[in-house]
Amino acid sequence: ICKEILPIFFPKLKNVIGTFTLENLWAVRDFEIPALETVNGALDIKYVRTVKNITLPVLKTVSGAVNIEANDGMSSLSLPLLKSAASVNIASYNNFSINLLKINMEKIENIDGAFTVKYYAGKSLSLPLLKTIGGTMTLNTLQFLETLNTPLLKSCGGIILQQCSSLKTCNMSGVEETGTLT
């Protein structure tokens, strides 16, 4: 058993030709791959219970799904240059493990499939350049969320807002078409 809390750091990794998976790691605190630009498959980071920060500062494209799930200790997710993904799923493990306070995806423009955020403790979620979501946008159990900002979002397969009881400002002013609205 590893008793040290370790960082994961790949300083020179630029491209992943297939799927990038980190799963069931119990002794990782920080996760940083400063040169990673492209993942040609899915990006799966799941059940890394002690991770505090996930930072991929120059990642621009994920051709598969982005699945960041059940990382109970995670307080920050930073994908500041990510422009597109097949789908995005960001979720804490459950209602009792909500530690995620910051999601930075300010450059995301297109999500081919679904966009889901579940169990998020941040007060704000801003996706200022997001234009299309091919599937449903689901925001579930974001009880501290006060501001949602997606001003350029024009088309979405559906919009589901559940248990977002603190929401005061919802800027989805560009939405022209959606399949469902709940």
Secondary structure, DSSP 8 states (H G I E B T S, - for coil): ---S-EEEE-SS--EESS-EEEES-SSEEEEE-TT--EESS-EEEE--TT--EEE-TT--EEEEEEEEE--TT--EEE-TT--EEEEEEEE-SSTT-----EEE-TT--EESS-EEEES---SEEE-TT--EEEEEEEEES-TT--EEE-TT--EEEEEEEES-TT--EEE-TT--EES-B-
